[in-house]
Amino acid sequence: MSTLTLHVDAERWRHHIAHYVARHQGDLVPVIKGNGYGFGIPTLARESTSFNAQCVACYSADEAAAIRSQFEGDVLLLAPDSRLEEEWVIHTVAPVSKSFGEHKPKRFVIELLSPVKRHGFTLADVATALNEYSNSGRCEGLALHLPIDQKSSAVEWVSAQLSSLDALQIDPVRYQNTIWISHISADDLLSLKKSWPKLRWRVRVGTDLWLGARTSLTATSTVIDRHRISTSERVGYRQAAPGKGWLIVASGGTAQGIGLEVPTSGFKSLIKSLLRLLGWNPSPYSWNGSALPFAEAPHMHNSLLYLKSENPPEVGEEIGLNVRFTTTTFDEVVFE
């Protein structure tokens, strides 16, 4: 069977999550979106139920539906959708939220424009947005989506926004004295709580929560087939001749995210481009601690790998896989 597997050291992984949850004292909002950080959305929804999360966050209505099958609390929808109007849904509204028309959401948070500059209301427009949406719904708070790589003090920027709202005479009661925030460090969050003790800080966390205990997670691929090849023997779609050794056919291809990488810029991008001209094509696969290079670019559902050793893995055996969990679709998640 062609299988990509995510092995989870369940005790260590859940110990990390329990510590993270305890530190936030009920105000942690687990983010469950995309491919479920490699675990799958239903798995993370069940885990959120197990530690009594009051609310989780996701991006789309389809993700919310998948979560709801495993989780009975509130769901914060990061991309508002007028087709999903339920008592358990909290919509995130911004100037781009045009789909509601005259029928505004029953529950919502107001997104403020942050240094990310993706979308959000400017401070000058917050009062108007509150008036527009509060006529028929309840504002559950203000939302701040901060940069991951912060070039200045997050505490100073957030405090400046809150001070400006006070200067505009926007009563925090109108937004339930609540701030929903992403990408805030533990120290910065503590500083904000001390500076603004009357506010409730609901922290949206995805990567650090689910993937924070990285050593408890191991990805593997299954060897589908293997062939001994000679020095001049050609293989693959492009008929390359990798050399004498073994051709390993392994599970995992572009359809599962194998071979994808994060875009780079500047000097790093230039170096990568030059290396690729010389044939550089890094492989995430390994066997006995050594990398298994691609014999050619990954296929859609499997990859051809070259092994020079005389001791190849057996068909059906698992080999190492070093991938980004947020871009990889695993066939199986095994809690051990």
C-alpha positions in Angstrom: 0.0 0.0 0.0 1.3 3.5 -0.9 1.4 5.3 2.4 2.8 8.6 3.9 2.5 8.3 7.6 2.7 10.8 10.4 3.8 9.0 13.6 3.0 10.9 16.8 4.5 10.3 20.2 1.2 10.8 21.9 2.3 11.3 25.4 5.0 13.9 24.6 2.7 15.7 22.1 -0.2 15.9 24.5 2.0 17.0 27.4 3.1 20.0 25.3 -0.5 20.8 24.4 -1.6 20.5 28.1 1.2 22.9 29.1 0.2 25.4 26.4 -3.5 25.2 27.3 -2.8 25.7 31.1 -0.7 28.7 30.4 -3.6 30.5 28.7 -6.2 29.7 31.3 -9.1 29.1 29.1 -8.5 31.9 26.6 -6.6 29.8 24.1 -8.3 29.6 20.7 -6.8 26.7 18.7 -6.5 27.4 15.0 -7.6 24.4 12.8 -7.3 25.2 9.1 -5.9 24.0 5.7 -4.6 20.4 6.0 -5.0 20.5 9.8 -1.2 21.1 10.2 -0.7 17.6 8.8 -3.0 15.9 11.3 -6.2 16.6 9.5 -9.0 18.8 10.6 -11.2 16.2 12.3 -8.2 14.9 14.4 -7.4 18.4 15.8 -11.1 19.1 16.4 -11.3 16.0 18.6 -8.2 17.0 20.4 -9.7 20.5 21.1 -12.7 18.8 22.6 -10.5 16.7 24.8 -8.9 19.7 26.5 -12.3 21.6 26.7 -11.5 24.5 24.3 -14.4 27.0 24.3 -13.7 28.1 20.8 -11.6 27.2 17.8 -10.7 29.2 14.7 -10.7 28.1 11.0 -10.6 29.8 7.7 -13.6 28.6 5.6 -17.2 27.4 5.9 -16.1 24.0 4.7 -13.5 23.7 7.4 -16.1 24.8 10.0 -18.4 22.1 8.9 -15.7 19.5 9.3 -14.8 20.8 12.7 -18.4 20.8 13.8 -18.7 17.1 13.4 -16.1 16.6 16.1 -16.4 19.8 18.2 -19.5 21.4 19.9 -18.0 24.8 21.0 -17.9 28.1 19.1 -16.0 28.4 15.8 -14.4 31.7 14.8 -14.5 31.9 11.0 -11.5 33.9 9.7 -13.1 34.3 6.3 -16.7 35.3 6.8 -19.4 33.6 4.7 -23.0 34.6 4.7 -24.0 31.0 3.8 -23.0 29.8 7.2 -25.1 31.6 9.8 -25.4 29.5 13.0 -25.4 30.3 16.7 -22.0 28.7 17.1 -20.3 30.7 14.3 -18.4 33.9 15.0 -17.6 35.8 11.8 -14.5 38.0 11.3 -15.6 41.1 9.5 -13.5 43.6 7.6 -14.0 46.0 4.7 -13.8 43.1 2.3 -16.9 41.4 4.0 -19.4 42.3 1.2 -21.3 39.0 1.1 -23.6 39.8 4.0 -25.6 42.6 2.3 -28.5 43.6 4.5 -28.3 40.4 6.6 -25.5 40.9 8.9 -24.0 38.1 11.1 -25.5 37.4 14.5 -22.1 37.2 16.1 -18.9 38.8 14.8 -15.5 40.3 15.6 -14.1 43.4 14.0 -10.7 42.9 12.3 -8.4 45.9 12.7 -5.8 46.7 10.0 -2.5 45.5 11.3 1.1 45.8 10.0 0.4 42.7 8.0 -1.8 44.9 5.8 -3.9 42.0 4.6 -7.3 43.4 5.5 -9.1 45.2 8.3 -10.7 48.4 9.4 -8.6 51.5 10.1 -9.1 53.0 13.5 -11.1 55.8 12.0 -13.6 53.3 10.6 -14.1 51.1 13.7 -17.0 53.1 15.1 -18.9 53.0 11.8 -18.3 49.3 11.5 -19.5 48.7 15.1 -22.7 50.7 14.4 -23.3 48.9 11.1 -22.9 45.4 12.3 -24.2 45.8 15.9 -27.7 46.8 14.7 -28.5 43.2 14.2 -25.7 41.3 15.8 -23.4 41.0 18.8 -19.7 42.1 18.6 -17.6 39.5 20.4 -14.4 41.6 20.2 -11.7 43.2 18.1 -9.3 41.0 16.1 -5.6 41.7 15.6 -3.5 39.6 13.3 0.2 40.5 13.9 3.2 39.7 11.7 5.2 36.6 12.6 8.5 38.5 12.0 7.9 41.6 14.0 10.2 44.5 13.2 9.1 46.7 16.1 7.5 46.2 19.5 4.2 44.4 19.3 3.3 45.7 22.8 3.8 49.3 21.8 1.8 48.9 18.6 -1.1 47.2 20.2 -1.2 49.6 23.1 -1.1 52.5 20.7 -4.2 51.1 18.9 -6.1 50.6 22.1 -5.1 54.1 23.3 -6.4 55.5 20.0 -9.7 53.7 20.4 -10.0 55.2 23.8 -9.3 58.7 22.3 -12.0 58.1 19.8 -14.4 57.4 22.7 -15.1 53.8 21.6 -16.2 52.1 24.8 -14.6 48.6 25.2 -18.0 47.4 26.4 -19.1 47.7 22.8 -16.6 45.0 21.8 -17.2 42.9 25.0 -13.8 44.1 26.5 -12.2 41.4 24.4 -9.2 41.3 22.0 -8.6 38.3 19.7 -4.9 38.2 18.8 -2.5 36.1 16.8 1.3 35.8 16.8 1.9 37.3 20.2 4.8 36.0 22.4 4.1 34.9 26.0 6.1 37.8 27.4 4.4 40.4 25.2 1.0 38.9 26.1 1.8 39.2 29.9 2.9 42.9 29.4 -0.4 43.7 27.6 -2.5 42.0 30.3 -0.7 44.1 32.9 -1.2 47.3 30.9 -4.8 46.6 30.0 -6.2 44.5 32.9 -9.8 45.0 32.1 -9.5 43.4 28.7 -9.9 39.7 27.9 -7.2 38.4 25.6 -8.2 35.5 23.5 -5.1 34.1 21.8 -5.4 32.3 18.4 -2.6 29.7 18.0 -2.0 27.2 15.3 1.6 26.2 14.5 3.1 26.7 18.0 0.3 24.6 19.6 0.0 21.7 17.2 3.6 21.6 15.9 5.5 23.1 18.9 6.7 19.6 20.1 8.4 18.9 16.8 10.5 16.0 18.1 7.4 14.1 19.0 6.4 14.0 15.3 8.0 11.7 12.7 7.1 11.4 9.1 7.7 8.3 7.0 7.2 7.1 3.5 6.7 3.5 2.3 8.9 1.7 -0.2 6.5 0.6 -3.0 9.1 -1.1 -5.2 12.9 -1.2 -5.9 15.1 -2.1 -8.9 18.8 -2.7 -9.2 20.2 -0.5 -12.0 23.4 -0.4 -13.9 25.8 2.5 -14.5 24.2 3.5 -17.8 20.7 2.4 -17.2 18.0 5.0 -17.8 14.9 5.5 -15.6 11.9 7.7 -15.1 9.9 10.0 -17.4 13.0 11.9 -18.4 15.2 8.8 -18.8 18.0 10.0 -16.5 20.9 7.7 -15.7 21.6 8.2 -12.0 24.4 5.5 -11.9 24.9 2.0 -10.5 22.9 1.2 -7.5 19.2 0.9 -6.6 16.1 2.8 -7.8 13.7 3.2 -4.9 10.1 3.8 -5.7 8.6 5.5 -2.6 5.2 6.8 -1.7 4.5 10.5 -1.8 4.4 12.9 -4.7 3.3 16.4 -5.7 -0.3 15.6 -4.9 0.6 15.1 -1.3 2.9 18.2 -1.2 6.3 16.4 -1.8 8.7 18.7 -3.6 6.9 21.9 -2.5 8.9 24.7 -0.8 8.4 28.1 0.7 9.2 30.9 -1.8 12.4 32.8 -1.0 13.7 36.2 -2.1 16.9 38.2 -2.4 20.3 36.5 -2.1 18.9 33.1 -0.9 16.6 32.9 -4.0 19.6 33.7 -6.3 21.7 31.0 -4.7 18.9 28.4 -5.1 18.5 29.4 -8.8 22.2 28.9 -9.5 22.2 25.6 -7.7 19.3 24.3 -9.7 21.1 25.2 -12.9 23.8 22.8 -11.8 21.2 20.0 -11.1 20.5 20.6 -7.4 17.1 19.1 -6.5 17.0 18.4 -2.7 15.0 15.4 -1.6 13.2 15.1 1.8 13.7 11.3 1.8 16.3 9.4 3.8 17.5 5.9 4.6 19.7 4.9 7.6 20.5 8.6 8.3 21.6 9.4 4.7 19.6 11.5 2.2 18.1 9.6 -0.8 18.3 12.0 -3.8 15.6 12.2 -6.4 16.3 10.2 -9.6 14.1 12.8 -11.2 11.5 15.3 -10.1 8.7 13.8 -7.9 5.7 12.3 -9.8 2.2 13.0 -8.7 1.8 10.2 -6.2 5.2 8.7 -5.8 8.9 9.5 -6.1 11.9 7.8 -7.8 14.9 7.8 -5.5 18.5 6.8 -6.1 20.5 4.7 -3.6 24.2 3.9 -4.2 24.4 1.5 -1.3 24.2 -2.3 -1.6 21.8 -2.5 1.3 18.4 -1.1 0.1 15.3 -1.0 2.1 12.8 -3.8 1.6 9.5 -3.3 -0.3 6.9 -2.2 2.4 9.6 -0.8 4.7 9.3 2.8 6.0 12.0 5.4 5.1 12.5 8.8 6.6 10.7 11.9 5.4 11.6 15.5 6.3 8.7 17.7 5.2 6.7 20.8 6.1 3.6 19.4 7.9 1.4 22.4 6.8 1.9 21.5 3.1 1.9 17.7 3.4 -1.2 15.4 3.1 -0.6 12.2 5.1 -2.4 9.0 4.3 -2.4 8.0 7.9 -1.8 9.6 11.4 -0.7 7.1 14.0 -0.7 7.9 17.7 1.9 5.7 19.5 
